[in-house]
Amino acid sequence: MAFWMVLVLCLLNQSFRLGESVNDEGKILLEFLHNLELDPFEALSEWSDWIGCDGKEMTKDPCNWFGVECSYGHVVSLTLEDLYLKGTLTPELGKLVYLRELKLRNNSFYGTIPEELGQLQQLNILDVSDNNLSGTIPSGLGNLELLVLDNNNFDNKSPGLHVFSMYSEVLIYNDLSTEPANALSVRSDLRFILKGRRLLQDPKKEAPLSPKKSLLPPREAPRVPSLKCSELEAACEDFSNVIGQLPDCMVYKGTLSSGVEIAVTSTLVTSSKDWSKNCEAQFRKKIETLSKVNHKNFVNLLGFCEENEPFTRMMVFEYAPCGTLFEHLHIREAEQLDWATRLRIAMGIAYCLEHMHQLDPPFIFRTLRSNTIHLTDDYAAKISDLCFNNDTNSTDSPPLLSGPLVSTPRDTKSNVYMFGMILLEMIFGTGTIF
């Protein structure tokens, strides 16, 4: 009898604290947590870490919870990316009236996007890419600054698709489950990057790019947009924000007007006289190849720039803000990685390699080391391929096939070997030997 009395008192104490100590926004987040079926990394364990019979401290303020960002005591951002969470999205999220950003990329959420999210007046950014969401897209999401929907199963007849009208700067990736209807023509790999204030329309009706002088004959249009040097110059603060230098290019950090951060690589060649037809062919081949790749654990290509006056060849990539795996393993000043984080990084690398090798033809990384593994702000791994030509010293590849991504089946095992060496480096802390 004494045991049950203690248990009842503990439950009453827990319920009392749950009802009295958590504010309304915290209760909404707990409702979101209640809808989760799986949290494999226990990332949200602190959300419900109440004081019980074991004396655990209770985390009262949701502003201190993992993934939650507040301003003046109100939740303005919820970022839960790459956590492989499974569940449905509660309509209660529509009561977070101060919410500006909701980022749920790379999880296993299913069901529909609640209509209530479209009623949030402050919401600017919604990223639910790489989930299993379906149904229609709420029409109220038509005025967001950034909406990312790729790798889901949305209905192409969603009213939301036809009201996406005026944007300041929007990146939209649509992966729709049914054949296109009406005037909107879409494909599973369709990507839009809309700038200025243009109406979303059939991509076949988009105005063609202005013709440019080229070193080679016209080729099939890439799946990523051609950007102006002036746009990238403004984003990268007159190319003063240098974050690295590779053997054949400089790397700059930039920020678009929407707040999206980018990494820009620019060739060290400054004159068309020093840029051969072979170099141009390699550049175009790389753009064509990388534009077909879209994976959560890869630093994906977002665009490119090619101008001859002044001579410019650039590639625009996603930006991973937390440096490289090498830095966290070997540089004392960098934040050290616990074992759970290392395991998550290793899983991300494995997922990317599996995806690349299963493509037809398979994509092979010529260079795979800890310094080519970049980390996001929540320490998810992203394999990078930033160089214009990573294989300049190779003697066993013809020039056009040089670079880290080459379709040669004999090299798939070499990637597995490189991955194994990275695992040893993560376990023992020693540098790579290949």
Sequence and secondary structure as in RCSB ss.txt:
>XXXX:A:sequence
MAFWMVLVLCLLNQSFRLGESVNDEGKILLEFLHNLELDPFEALSEWSDWIGCDGKEMTKDPCNWFGVECSYGHV
VSLTLEDLYLKGTLTPELGKLVYLRELKLRNNSFYGTIPEELGQLQQLNILDVSDNNLSGTIPSGLGNLELLVLD
NNNFDNKSPGLHVFSMYSEVLIYNDLSTEPANALSVRSDLRFILKGRRLLQDPKKEAPLSPKKSLLPPREAPRVP
SLKCSELEAACEDFSNVIGQLPDCMVYKGTLSSGVEIAVTSTLVTSSKDWSKNCEAQFRKKIETLSKVNHKNFVN
LLGFCEENEPFTRMMVFEYAPCGTLFEHLHIREAEQLDWATRLRIAMGIAYCLEHMHQLDPPFIFRTLRSNTIHL
TDDYAAKISDLCFNNDTNSTDSPPLLSGPLVSTPRDTKSNVYMFGMILLEMIFGTGTIF
>XXXX:A:secstr
 HHHHHHHHHHHHHHHHHHHHS HHHHHHHHHHHTEEE TT TTGGGG    TT       GGGSTTEEEETTEE
EEEE  SS  EEE  GGGGG TT  EEE  SSEEEE   GGGGG SS  EEE  SSEEEE   GGGGG SEEE  
SSEE TT HHHHH    SEEEEE  BSS   TT    TT EEEEESS     GGGS        SS      SS 
B  HHHHHHHTTTTT EEEEETTEEEEEEE TTS EEEEEEES   GGGS HHHHHHHHHHHHHHTT   TTB  
EEEEEEEETTEEEEEEEE  TT BHHHHHH TTS    HHHHHHHHHHHHHHHHHHHHSSS  EES   GGGEEE
 TT  EEE    S TTTT SSS GGG SSEE  GGGHHHHHHHHHHHHHHHHH      
